[in-house]
Amino acid sequence: MRTLKKLLLIVMPLVLSAADTTVEQLFNVQTVKVARQTSSVSKKNYGYVKADESRIYDISPRFGGYVTKLYADTIYKRVKKGDPLVNIYSPEVFKAKEEYLNTLRYAQKRDKKTMLKSSRLKLELLGVSFTEIKAIMLNGKASANTTIYAPRDGYVFVKNIENGAAFNAKEQLFQIINLDEVWIEAKLFEEQLLTLDEVEKYTLSFKGVKEQYTTSKAYLYPDLNPKEATATLRLQVKNRDNRLLPGMYTSIVSLSQTQNYLTLPSTAVIRKNGTYYVFVVGEYEGEYEPIEISVSVLDAKTYIITEGLSEGDEVVNNALFMMDSDAQVNGLY
């Protein structure tokens, strides 16, 4: 229900002196049109870089032996897939190699393919590389030493042996971590879980890296920290240049799906008795009609128009000025 009267602004002549000098008082009314705006809600959180657990490789041989030459000789050394990590002598592996060589010679004469497959399978299960097995076939000789190779590109994060050291079967010799993709773990308060499905992407910034990273791959851990009342959100980020390192601190901005709104600046809307109004440009010049509208807040300077106006409608940009004018014209003060 409209509670404000239609306001007509007119030019009012004022006599200022006996010389009949006259000036005109003119209300300088500026208008603005209802505009359609696209916007997305953003929220900021913080997190840390963590190694992707699916890209962590433990090198734990299925046999014991002795180190004859250590190639990955320093911690955090970068290696490529197929690079030699360590050369070892293992009595168990050497025996299996000789068995395979003897079976190979025997099978060539008597066509014992089943025996050959069995002895080859034993080498494969021990972790002997295809390269070394092929070398036995081609050279007709079993090397006493065996080389362990890097299974993937990455960095040596753990090194538990030195040159000349002995080790037992199943003992961890190295741990290699591939950093081509990393995890970002962020803490979220419970109320943020309500809008998590609306997030379209995440933008990440780091103090030590100029480039910003974006991702939409997110996984919410299915448990809550009862002491902090926080959940953990895991983001997966491509890191092919390997600039992001485990332990790095990051700020995370989540952007919701883009939505379209009809908007007006907050100066064009006024609230009276719990109801929101705007002054629409009338049919005649200088005539402005107050109408009731429904709004919600987009930000500190903008209202979303949910009812009462259409795109392109023209309203007064300074509604408070119009309200004061209405009060003066109607003698309210």
C-alpha positions as CSV (number, residue, x, y, z in Angstrom):
1,M,0.0,0.0,0.0
2,R,1.4,3.4,-1.0
3,T,1.8,5.7,2.0
4,L,3.6,8.5,0.3
5,K,1.9,11.2,-1.9
6,K,2.9,12.0,-5.4
7,L,5.4,14.8,-5.4
8,L,5.5,17.6,-8.0
9,L,8.7,19.7,-8.2
10,I,8.1,23.2,-9.6
11,V,10.2,26.2,-10.4
12,M,9.6,28.8,-7.6
13,P,10.4,32.5,-8.2
14,L,11.8,34.3,-5.2
15,V,11.9,38.2,-5.0
16,L,15.2,39.1,-3.5
17,S,15.3,43.0,-3.6
18,A,13.4,46.1,-4.4
19,A,15.1,46.2,-7.8
20,D,12.8,43.2,-8.7
21,T,15.9,41.1,-9.1
22,T,14.6,37.5,-9.4
23,V,16.3,34.1,-9.2
24,E,14.9,30.7,-9.7
25,Q,15.2,27.8,-7.2
26,L,15.5,24.6,-9.2
27,F,15.6,21.1,-7.7
28,N,18.5,19.3,-9.4
29,V,17.0,15.7,-9.5
30,Q,19.3,13.0,-10.8
31,T,17.8,9.7,-11.9
32,V,19.1,6.2,-12.4
33,K,17.8,3.2,-14.2
34,V,17.2,-0.3,-12.8
35,A,20.2,-2.4,-14.2
36,R,20.8,-6.1,-14.6
37,Q,24.0,-7.1,-12.8
38,T,25.8,-10.4,-12.7
39,S,27.5,-11.2,-9.5
40,S,28.9,-14.1,-7.5
41,V,29.3,-14.3,-3.7
42,S,32.9,-14.8,-2.5
43,K,34.2,-16.0,0.8
44,K,37.7,-16.2,2.1
45,N,39.4,-19.0,4.0
46,Y,43.0,-20.2,4.7
47,G,44.8,-23.4,4.2
48,Y,48.0,-25.3,3.7
49,V,49.6,-27.2,0.8
50,K,49.9,-30.9,1.4
51,A,51.3,-33.7,-0.8
52,D,48.7,-35.7,-2.7
53,E,48.7,-39.1,-1.0
54,S,48.1,-40.9,-4.2
55,R,51.4,-39.5,-5.5
56,I,53.5,-40.8,-2.6
57,Y,55.7,-43.8,-3.5
58,D,57.5,-45.9,-0.9
59,I,60.5,-47.9,-2.2
60,S,60.6,-51.0,0.0
61,P,62.2,-54.0,-1.7
62,R,60.8,-57.5,-1.3
63,F,64.3,-58.8,-0.6
64,G,67.3,-57.9,1.6
65,G,70.7,-57.0,0.4
66,Y,73.7,-54.6,0.4
67,V,74.1,-51.2,-1.2
68,T,76.9,-51.2,-3.9
69,K,76.2,-47.8,-5.4
70,L,73.8,-45.0,-4.2
71,Y,72.5,-42.7,-7.0
72,A,69.8,-40.9,-5.0
73,D,72.4,-39.8,-2.5
74,T,70.8,-36.6,-1.0
75,I,67.5,-35.8,0.5
76,Y,65.1,-33.8,-1.7
77,K,66.9,-34.8,-4.8
78,R,64.7,-34.5,-7.9
79,V,64.4,-37.7,-10.0
80,K,62.7,-38.7,-13.2
81,K,60.8,-41.8,-13.8
82,G,63.2,-44.6,-14.6
83,D,66.3,-42.9,-13.0
84,P,68.4,-45.4,-11.0
85,L,68.1,-44.9,-7.3
86,V,70.4,-47.5,-5.9
87,N,72.4,-50.5,-7.1
88,I,72.4,-53.4,-4.7
89,Y,73.7,-57.0,-4.3
90,S,71.0,-59.4,-3.1
91,P,71.9,-63.1,-2.7
92,E,68.2,-64.0,-3.1
93,V,67.8,-62.0,-6.3
94,F,71.1,-63.3,-7.8
95,K,70.0,-66.9,-7.1
96,A,66.6,-66.2,-8.8
97,K,68.4,-64.7,-11.8
98,E,70.7,-67.8,-12.2
99,E,67.6,-70.1,-11.9
100,Y,65.9,-68.1,-14.7
101,L,69.1,-68.3,-16.9
102,N,69.4,-72.1,-16.4
103,T,65.7,-72.5,-17.1
104,L,66.0,-70.4,-20.2
105,R,68.8,-72.6,-21.6
106,Y,66.9,-75.8,-20.7
107,A,63.7,-74.5,-22.2
108,Q,65.4,-73.7,-25.5
109,K,66.4,-77.4,-25.9
110,R,63.2,-79.1,-24.6
111,D,60.5,-76.4,-25.1
112,K,59.6,-76.1,-21.4
113,K,57.6,-72.8,-21.6
114,T,55.8,-73.4,-18.3
115,M,59.0,-73.7,-16.4
116,L,60.3,-70.6,-18.0
117,K,57.2,-68.6,-17.2
118,S,57.4,-69.7,-13.6
119,S,61.1,-68.7,-13.1
120,R,60.5,-65.3,-14.8
121,L,57.5,-64.7,-12.7
122,K,59.6,-65.2,-9.6
123,L,61.9,-62.4,-10.7
124,E,59.0,-60.1,-11.5
125,L,57.5,-60.7,-8.0
126,L,60.9,-59.9,-6.4
127,G,60.7,-56.5,-8.2
128,V,63.5,-57.1,-10.8
129,S,63.0,-54.7,-13.7
130,F,62.0,-55.7,-17.2
131,T,65.2,-54.2,-18.4
132,E,67.3,-56.6,-16.3
133,I,65.2,-59.6,-17.2
134,K,65.6,-58.8,-20.9
135,A,69.3,-58.3,-20.5
136,I,69.6,-61.9,-19.1
137,M,67.8,-63.2,-22.2
138,L,70.0,-61.2,-24.7
139,N,73.4,-61.6,-23.0
140,G,73.0,-65.1,-21.6
141,K,74.5,-63.9,-18.3
142,A,73.0,-63.1,-14.9
143,S,74.4,-59.9,-13.2
144,A,75.2,-60.2,-9.5
145,N,73.9,-56.7,-8.9
146,T,70.4,-55.3,-9.3
147,T,69.3,-51.7,-9.8
148,I,66.2,-50.2,-8.3
149,Y,64.6,-47.4,-10.4
150,A,62.4,-44.4,-9.6
151,P,58.7,-45.4,-10.3
152,R,57.7,-41.8,-11.0
153,D,59.0,-38.2,-11.4
154,G,59.3,-36.5,-8.0
155,Y,61.5,-35.6,-5.1
156,V,63.3,-37.9,-2.6
157,F,61.6,-36.9,0.7
158,V,62.9,-39.9,2.6
159,K,66.3,-41.6,2.3
160,N,67.1,-44.3,4.8
161,I,70.3,-45.9,3.4
162,E,73.9,-44.9,2.7
163,N,76.6,-46.4,0.5
164,G,77.7,-49.8,1.7
165,A,74.6,-50.2,4.0
166,A,72.7,-53.5,4.5
167,F,69.0,-53.6,4.5
168,N,66.3,-56.2,5.1
169,A,63.3,-57.2,3.0
170,K,60.3,-54.8,3.3
171,E,62.5,-52.0,4.8
172,Q,61.7,-48.5,3.4
173,L,64.8,-47.3,1.5
174,F,63.2,-44.2,-0.1
175,Q,60.0,-42.2,-0.3
176,I,59.4,-40.3,-3.5
177,I,56.7,-37.6,-3.8
178,N,55.4,-36.4,-7.1
179,L,54.2,-32.7,-6.9
180,D,52.6,-32.3,-10.3
181,E,49.3,-32.1,-8.3
182,V,49.0,-31.2,-4.7
183,W,46.3,-31.0,-2.1
184,I,45.2,-27.8,-0.3
185,E,43.5,-28.4,3.1
186,A,41.2,-25.6,4.4
187,K,39.2,-25.4,7.6
188,L,35.5,-24.4,7.3
189,F,33.1,-23.4,10.0
190,E,29.8,-25.4,10.1
191,E,27.7,-22.5,8.7
192,Q,29.9,-22.5,5.5
193,L,28.8,-26.0,4.7
194,L,25.3,-24.7,3.9
195,T,26.5,-22.9,0.7
196,L,29.3,-25.3,-0.2
197,D,27.3,-26.8,-3.1
198,E,26.9,-23.3,-4.7
199,V,30.6,-22.8,-5.0
200,E,31.7,-22.8,-8.7
201,K,35.5,-22.5,-8.3
202,Y,38.3,-21.7,-5.8
203,T,41.1,-19.1,-6.4
204,L,44.3,-19.6,-4.4
205,S,47.0,-17.0,-3.6
206,F,50.4,-17.7,-2.1
207,K,52.9,-15.2,-0.6
208,G,55.9,-16.9,-2.2
209,V,54.3,-17.3,-5.7
210,K,53.1,-14.5,-8.0
211,E,50.7,-16.7,-10.0
212,Q,47.2,-17.4,-8.8
213,Y,45.8,-20.9,-9.1
214,T,42.2,-22.0,-9.6
215,T,40.5,-25.3,-9.1
216,S,37.0,-26.8,-8.9
217,K,38.0,-30.2,-7.6
218,A,37.0,-30.3,-3.9
219,Y,36.3,-33.0,-1.4
220,L,34.8,-32.5,2.0
221,Y,36.2,-34.9,4.7
222,P,33.3,-36.8,6.4
223,D,34.2,-35.8,9.9
224,L,34.2,-32.7,12.1
225,N,36.7,-31.4,14.6
226,P,34.6,-31.1,17.8
227,K,37.0,-28.8,19.6
228,E,37.1,-26.2,16.8
229,A,33.7,-27.1,15.2
230,T,35.4,-27.0,11.8
231,A,35.3,-29.3,8.8
232,T,38.2,-29.9,6.4
233,L,37.9,-29.2,2.7
234,R,40.4,-30.7,0.4
235,L,41.2,-29.0,-2.9
236,Q,43.2,-30.6,-5.7
237,V,45.4,-28.2,-7.6
238,K,47.6,-28.8,-10.7
239,N,51.2,-27.9,-10.0
240,R,53.2,-28.9,-13.0
241,D,55.8,-26.2,-12.4
242,N,56.2,-27.6,-8.9
243,R,56.2,-24.1,-7.3
244,L,53.7,-25.1,-4.7
245,L,55.5,-26.9,-1.9
246,P,54.1,-28.9,1.1
247,G,53.6,-26.6,4.1
248,M,53.0,-23.5,2.1
249,Y,50.3,-21.2,3.5
250,T,47.5,-20.1,1.2
251,S,44.5,-17.8,1.1
252,I,41.4,-19.3,-0.6
253,V,38.6,-17.3,-2.2
254,S,35.5,-19.4,-3.0
255,L,33.3,-18.0,-5.8
256,S,29.7,-19.1,-6.0
257,Q,27.8,-19.6,-9.3
258,T,27.2,-16.4,-11.2
259,Q,23.7,-15.1,-10.8
260,N,21.7,-12.2,-12.5
261,Y,20.1,-9.6,-10.4
262,L,18.0,-6.4,-11.0
263,T,19.9,-3.8,-8.9
264,L,19.7,-0.2,-7.8
265,P,22.2,1.8,-5.8
266,S,21.3,2.0,-2.1
267,T,20.9,5.8,-2.4
268,A,17.9,5.3,-4.7
269,V,16.0,3.2,-2.1
270,I,14.5,4.5,1.2
271,R,13.0,2.6,4.1
272,K,10.0,4.0,5.9
273,N,8.0,2.1,8.6
274,G,9.6,-1.2,7.6
275,T,8.7,-0.8,3.9
276,Y,11.1,0.1,1.0
277,Y,10.3,2.8,-1.6
278,V,11.7,4.3,-4.7
279,F,10.6,7.4,-6.6
280,V,9.7,6.6,-10.2
281,V,9.8,9.2,-12.9
282,G,6.2,10.2,-13.6
283,E,4.3,11.0,-16.7
284,Y,5.0,14.8,-16.6
285,E,8.3,16.6,-16.2
286,G,9.1,17.1,-12.6
287,E,6.6,14.5,-11.4
288,Y,7.8,11.6,-9.3
289,E,5.7,8.8,-7.9
290,P,6.7,6.8,-4.8
291,I,6.1,3.1,-5.2
292,E,6.7,0.2,-2.8
293,I,9.3,-2.4,-3.7
294,S,10.8,-5.5,-2.2
295,V,14.6,-5.7,-1.9
296,S,17.5,-7.7,-0.5
297,V,21.1,-6.6,0.1
298,L,23.8,-7.4,-2.4
299,D,26.5,-5.3,-0.8
300,A,26.9,-2.1,1.2
301,K,26.2,0.1,-1.8
302,T,23.7,-2.0,-3.8
303,Y,20.2,-3.5,-3.4
304,I,18.8,-6.4,-5.3
305,I,15.2,-5.6,-6.5
306,T,13.1,-8.7,-6.0
307,E,9.7,-7.2,-6.7
308,G,8.1,-3.9,-7.9
309,L,10.4,-2.8,-10.7
310,S,11.6,-4.0,-14.1
311,E,14.9,-3.6,-15.9
312,G,15.2,-0.1,-17.4
313,D,12.7,1.6,-15.0
314,E,13.9,5.1,-14.1
315,V,13.9,6.3,-10.5
316,V,15.4,9.1,-8.5
317,N,18.9,8.4,-7.4
318,N,18.6,10.3,-4.1
319,A,15.5,8.9,-2.4
320,L,16.3,10.6,0.9
321,F,16.3,14.0,-0.8
322,M,12.9,13.3,-2.3
323,M,11.5,12.2,1.1
324,D,12.7,15.4,2.7
325,S,11.1,17.4,-0.1
326,D,7.8,15.5,0.3
327,A,7.9,16.3,4.0
328,Q,8.5,20.0,3.4
329,V,5.8,20.3,0.7
330,N,3.2,18.6,2.9
331,G,4.2,20.6,6.0
332,L,5.5,17.6,8.0
333,Y,8.4,19.8,9.3
